């Protein structure tokens, strides 16, 4: 699949919403009541459809936000019957097209911007990104509709950005609404969480995960769908990335490093050099996701089985090292190849220790 084709998998261009019925019902009932909260926190693990839901909710408001809802009706008017189906919208709908193309003036997306010096995305959402919302919300929406902003993910705001957002939440502009997407709710300051209506989203069922894979990648063979659904842990987004960016090959490299054998020196340098290229950015981040999932799973398994403390400590130290390497490496603008070489070395060391323990 080409890079152009993968754009059709982005949440902003996805017409299908699978799962999350409870969250949709809560939002629609709030809208119907005429007392729609000004900020919504969509929380849950990566890849389960939080951004997809946020865009569905945003498109719903852009299309129906000028209609009267339950709280604004006169005694002679019947309430509109909004159901979960109301969130569905055809891809050829004018609202859908404007949102997907970035041409919807009443919707603003806040995410990590680009650093002009490094020519890379920043590692965090900065205060200027959030302050831009002030001017956006001050403008009057067309047809007396809603001004909508999506922060994706809110976890990546630095302290100054979070403080700027908090001020906005304390004094929300009229007919404005914020959708905050978070993969780790606990990383947000309590005062932000307390000012949001929280929608806690669960991983999808195996059946729903397969439904998403069938819909978004119809060329996948049934066996491939089953394999990626099983690996995903209820995260269709993760399953899609595994299928698109050679997740199977990356898993083999990680398994090799932890096996006690590992890649030879040339293979390590070739792998790190290739994966560290700017053109392989999405594959690079998938490698990091697979690695952290593997380490977390190993720690959980060792803790549950009562393994020797030395083994558990070994994996806990690796978790801390990986976090430190990535954080400090980004901070000093260390190249990805260099970071991968360090990571692969640390993984091999743990693998050799595990091999001896066995």
C-alpha positions as CSV (number, residue, x, y, z in Angstrom):
1,X,0.0,0.0,0.0
2,X,1.4,3.4,-1.0
3,X,1.8,6.3,1.4
4,X,-1.1,8.1,-0.5
5,X,-3.3,5.1,0.1
6,X,-2.6,5.1,3.9
7,X,-4.1,8.6,4.1
8,X,-7.5,6.9,3.7
9,X,-6.9,5.2,7.0
10,X,-6.6,8.4,9.0
11,X,-9.4,9.0,11.6
12,X,-10.3,12.3,9.9
13,X,-11.3,10.5,6.7
14,X,-12.9,7.5,8.3
15,X,-16.7,7.3,7.8
16,X,-17.1,4.1,9.9
17,X,-17.4,4.2,13.7
18,X,-17.2,0.7,15.3
19,X,-17.9,0.2,19.0
20,X,-18.1,2.9,21.7
21,X,-21.9,2.8,21.7
22,X,-22.1,3.9,25.3
23,X,-19.9,6.9,24.7
24,X,-21.9,7.9,21.7
25,X,-25.2,7.6,23.7
26,X,-23.9,9.8,26.5
27,X,-22.9,12.5,24.1
28,X,-26.1,12.4,22.1
29,X,-28.2,12.5,25.3
30,X,-26.3,15.5,26.5
31,X,-26.8,17.3,23.2
32,X,-30.5,16.4,23.2
33,X,-30.9,17.8,26.7
34,X,-29.6,21.2,25.6
35,X,-26.9,21.1,28.3
36,X,-23.9,20.0,26.2
37,X,-20.7,20.2,28.2
38,X,-18.0,22.5,26.9
39,X,-15.1,20.0,27.2
40,X,-15.0,16.2,26.6
41,X,-12.1,13.9,27.5
42,X,-11.9,10.8,25.3
43,X,-9.6,8.4,27.2
44,X,-8.4,4.9,26.4
45,X,-5.5,3.0,25.0
46,X,-3.9,3.8,21.7
47,X,-5.6,2.8,18.5
48,X,-9.1,1.9,19.7
49,X,-10.9,4.7,17.8
50,X,-10.8,7.8,20.1
51,X,-9.8,10.2,17.3
52,X,-12.3,8.5,15.0
53,X,-15.1,9.1,17.6
54,X,-13.9,12.7,18.1
55,X,-14.2,13.4,14.4
56,X,-17.7,11.8,14.3
57,X,-18.8,14.0,17.2
58,X,-17.3,17.1,15.6
59,X,-19.0,16.4,12.2
60,X,-22.3,15.7,14.0
61,X,-22.1,19.2,15.7
62,X,-21.1,20.9,12.5
63,X,-24.1,19.4,10.7
64,X,-26.8,19.5,13.5
65,X,-25.4,22.1,15.9
66,X,-27.7,24.8,14.7
67,X,-30.9,22.8,15.3
68,X,-33.0,23.1,18.4
69,X,-32.4,20.5,21.0
70,X,-34.5,19.3,24.0
71,X,-33.4,22.1,26.3
72,X,-34.4,24.8,23.8
73,X,-37.8,23.6,22.6
74,X,-41.1,25.4,23.1
75,X,-43.9,23.4,24.6
76,X,-45.5,22.8,21.2
77,X,-42.4,21.3,19.6
78,X,-41.4,17.6,19.6
79,X,-37.8,16.8,20.5
80,X,-35.6,15.6,17.7
81,X,-34.8,11.9,17.8
82,X,-31.0,11.7,17.8
83,X,-29.6,8.2,18.0
84,X,-26.2,6.7,17.5
85,X,-27.0,6.4,13.8
86,X,-26.9,10.2,13.8
87,X,-23.1,10.1,14.1
88,X,-22.8,8.3,10.8
89,X,-22.2,10.5,7.8
90,X,-21.6,9.6,4.1
91,X,-18.1,10.4,2.8
92,X,-19.7,12.6,0.1
93,X,-21.5,14.8,2.6
94,X,-20.3,18.5,2.3
95,X,-19.5,18.6,6.0
96,X,-17.5,15.3,5.7
97,X,-15.6,16.7,2.7
98,X,-14.7,20.0,4.4
99,X,-13.5,18.3,7.5
100,X,-11.4,15.7,5.6
101,X,-9.8,18.3,3.4
102,X,-9.0,20.6,6.3
103,X,-11.3,23.3,4.9
104,X,-13.8,23.4,7.7
105,X,-13.4,26.9,9.3
106,X,-15.3,26.0,12.5
107,X,-13.0,23.1,13.4
108,X,-9.4,23.5,14.6
109,X,-7.0,20.6,15.3
110,X,-4.2,21.0,17.8
111,X,-1.3,18.6,17.6
112,X,2.5,18.7,17.8
113,X,3.8,21.2,15.3
114,X,7.0,21.3,13.4
115,X,10.3,22.7,14.8
116,X,11.7,24.9,12.1
117,X,15.2,24.4,13.4
118,X,15.3,20.6,13.4
119,X,12.7,20.2,10.6
120,X,11.0,17.5,12.7
121,X,7.8,17.4,14.7
122,X,8.2,18.8,18.2
123,X,8.2,16.3,21.0
124,X,5.3,18.2,22.7
125,X,2.4,20.5,22.2
126,X,3.6,24.0,23.2
127,X,1.8,27.0,24.7
128,X,1.5,28.9,21.4
129,X,-0.4,26.0,19.9
130,X,-3.0,26.2,22.7
131,X,-3.1,30.0,22.8
132,X,-4.1,30.0,19.1
133,X,-7.4,28.6,20.3
134,X,-8.3,31.8,22.1
135,X,-8.5,33.8,18.8
136,X,-10.3,30.8,17.2
137,X,-13.0,30.6,19.8
138,X,-13.4,34.4,19.8
139,X,-14.7,34.3,16.2
140,X,-18.4,33.7,15.7
141,X,-19.3,30.4,14.0
142,X,-21.2,30.6,10.8
143,X,-25.0,30.1,11.1
144,X,-24.8,30.4,14.9
145,X,-23.2,27.0,15.0
146,X,-20.3,25.6,17.1
147,X,-16.6,26.3,17.2
148,X,-14.9,23.0,17.8
149,X,-11.3,22.1,18.7
150,X,-9.7,18.7,18.9
151,X,-6.4,18.3,20.9
152,X,-4.8,15.0,19.8
153,X,-3.3,13.9,22.1
154,X,-3.7,16.1,25.1
155,X,-1.0,13.9,26.8
156,X,1.6,15.7,24.7
157,X,1.0,19.2,26.1
158,X,3.8,20.6,28.1
159,X,3.2,22.3,31.4
160,X,2.8,25.8,29.9
161,X,0.4,24.5,27.3
162,X,-1.7,22.7,29.9
163,X,-1.9,25.9,32.1
164,X,-3.1,27.9,29.1
165,X,-5.7,25.2,28.4
166,X,-6.8,25.3,32.0
167,X,-7.6,29.0,31.8
168,X,-9.7,28.4,28.8
169,X,-11.6,25.6,30.5
170,X,-12.3,27.8,33.5
171,X,-13.9,30.5,31.3
172,X,-15.2,28.7,28.2
173,X,-16.4,30.8,25.3
174,X,-20.1,30.5,24.3
175,X,-20.9,27.7,21.8
176,X,-17.4,26.4,21.9
177,X,-16.5,22.8,22.5
178,X,-13.2,21.0,23.1
179,X,-12.4,17.3,22.5
180,X,-9.3,16.2,24.4
181,X,-7.9,12.8,23.3
182,X,-5.7,11.0,25.8
183,X,-3.9,7.7,25.8
184,X,-2.9,8.1,29.5
185,X,-5.6,10.0,31.5
186,X,-3.4,10.1,34.6
187,X,-0.8,12.1,32.8
188,X,-3.2,15.1,32.6
189,X,-3.3,17.4,35.6
190,X,-6.4,16.7,37.8
191,X,-7.8,20.2,37.3
192,X,-8.1,19.6,33.6
193,X,-9.7,16.2,34.1
194,X,-12.2,17.6,36.6
195,X,-13.4,20.3,34.1
196,X,-14.1,17.7,31.4
197,X,-17.0,15.3,30.8
198,X,-15.1,12.0,30.6
199,X,-15.7,9.3,28.1
200,X,-13.7,6.2,29.0
201,X,-13.4,4.0,25.9
202,X,-12.6,0.3,26.1
203,X,-10.6,-1.9,23.6
204,X,-12.8,-3.3,20.9
205,X,-14.0,-6.9,20.9
206,X,-12.3,-9.3,18.6
207,X,-15.3,-9.2,16.2
208,X,-15.3,-5.4,16.0
209,X,-11.6,-5.3,15.5
210,X,-11.9,-7.7,12.5
211,X,-14.8,-5.6,11.2
212,X,-12.6,-2.5,11.2
213,X,-9.8,-4.4,9.4
214,X,-12.2,-5.8,6.8
215,X,-13.6,-2.3,6.2
216,X,-10.3,-0.3,6.1
217,X,-8.1,-3.0,4.4
218,X,-10.4,-5.1,2.3
219,X,-7.4,-6.7,0.5
220,X,-6.2,-8.5,3.6
221,X,-6.6,-12.2,3.5
222,X,-8.9,-13.7,6.2
223,X,-5.9,-15.4,7.9
224,X,-4.1,-12.0,8.0
225,X,-7.1,-10.4,9.5
226,X,-7.3,-13.0,12.2
227,X,-3.6,-12.8,13.0
228,X,-3.5,-9.0,13.3
229,X,-6.7,-8.9,15.3
230,X,-5.3,-11.4,17.8
231,X,-2.0,-9.4,18.1
232,X,-3.9,-6.1,18.5
233,X,-5.4,-6.5,22.0
234,X,-8.6,-4.8,20.8
235,X,-6.7,-1.9,19.1
236,X,-7.6,-1.9,15.4
237,X,-5.3,1.1,14.9
238,X,-2.4,-1.0,16.2
239,X,-3.4,-3.9,14.0
240,X,-3.5,-1.7,10.9
241,X,0.0,-0.4,11.6
242,X,1.3,-3.9,12.1
243,X,-0.1,-4.9,8.7
244,X,1.1,-1.7,6.9
245,X,4.7,-1.4,8.3
246,X,6.0,-4.9,8.5
247,X,5.0,-5.6,12.1
248,X,5.8,-9.2,11.6
249,X,9.4,-8.4,10.6
250,X,9.8,-6.0,13.5
251,X,8.5,-8.6,15.9
252,X,11.1,-11.1,14.6
253,X,14.0,-8.6,15.3
254,X,12.8,-7.9,18.8
255,X,12.3,-11.6,19.5
256,X,15.8,-12.3,18.2
257,X,17.4,-9.7,20.5
258,X,15.6,-11.1,23.5
259,X,16.4,-14.7,22.6
260,X,19.9,-14.6,23.8
261,X,21.3,-15.0,20.2
262,X,20.5,-11.6,18.6
263,X,21.6,-10.0,15.4
264,X,25.2,-9.8,14.5
265,X,27.1,-6.5,14.4
266,X,26.4,-5.9,10.7
267,X,22.8,-6.8,10.9
268,X,22.3,-4.4,13.9
269,X,23.9,-1.5,12.0
270,X,22.0,-2.2,8.8
271,X,18.7,-2.5,10.7
272,X,19.3,0.7,12.7
273,X,20.4,2.6,9.7
274,X,17.4,1.7,7.6
275,X,14.8,2.1,10.4
276,X,16.3,5.4,11.4
277,X,15.7,7.0,8.1
278,X,13.2,9.9,8.0
279,X,11.3,8.0,5.3
280,X,10.7,5.2,7.8
281,X,9.3,7.3,10.6
282,X,6.0,5.4,11.0
283,X,7.8,2.1,11.0
284,X,10.3,3.5,13.6
285,X,7.5,4.5,15.9
286,X,5.8,1.1,15.4
287,X,9.0,-0.6,16.4
288,X,9.0,1.4,19.7
289,X,5.4,0.5,20.3
290,X,6.0,-3.2,19.8
291,X,9.1,-3.0,22.0
292,X,7.4,-1.3,24.9
293,X,4.4,-3.6,24.7
294,X,6.8,-6.6,24.8
295,X,8.6,-5.3,27.9
296,X,5.4,-4.4,29.7
297,X,3.9,-7.8,28.9
298,X,7.1,-9.5,30.2
299,X,7.0,-7.5,33.4
300,X,3.4,-8.3,34.0
301,X,4.0,-12.0,33.4
302,X,7.0,-12.2,35.7
303,X,5.1,-10.4,38.5
304,X,2.0,-12.6,38.2
305,X,4.1,-15.9,38.2
306,X,6.2,-14.9,41.1
307,X,9.5,-15.1,39.2
308,X,12.8,-14.4,40.8
309,X,13.3,-10.8,41.9
310,X,16.5,-10.5,39.8
311,X,14.7,-11.3,36.6
312,X,11.9,-8.9,37.3
313,X,14.4,-6.2,38.3
314,X,16.2,-6.8,35.0
315,X,13.1,-6.1,32.9
316,X,12.1,-3.1,35.1
317,X,15.5,-1.6,34.6
318,X,15.2,-2.1,30.8
319,X,11.8,-0.3,30.9
320,X,13.5,2.7,32.6
321,X,16.4,2.6,30.3
322,X,14.3,2.6,27.2
323,X,12.3,5.6,28.5
324,X,15.5,7.5,29.4
325,X,17.1,6.8,26.0
326,X,14.1,8.0,24.1
327,X,13.5,11.1,26.3
328,X,17.1,12.2,26.6
329,X,17.9,11.3,23.0
330,X,15.1,13.5,21.7
331,X,16.2,16.3,24.1
332,X,19.7,16.4,22.7
333,X,18.6,15.8,19.1
334,X,20.3,12.4,19.0
335,X,19.8,10.7,15.7
336,X,17.4,7.7,15.5
337,X,20.0,5.4,14.3
338,X,22.1,6.1,17.4
339,X,19.2,5.6,19.7
340,X,18.3,2.3,18.0
341,X,21.8,1.1,18.3
342,X,21.7,1.7,22.1
343,X,18.3,0.1,22.4
344,X,19.3,-3.0,20.5
345,X,22.4,-3.3,22.7
346,X,20.4,-3.1,25.9
347,X,17.8,-5.6,24.5
348,X,20.6,-8.0,23.6
349,X,22.1,-7.7,27.1
350,X,18.7,-8.6,28.7
351,X,18.4,-11.5,26.3
352,X,21.7,-12.9,27.2
353,X,20.8,-12.7,30.9
354,X,17.5,-14.4,30.3
355,X,19.2,-17.1,28.3
356,X,21.6,-17.8,31.2
357,X,18.7,-17.9,33.7
358,X,17.0,-20.5,31.6
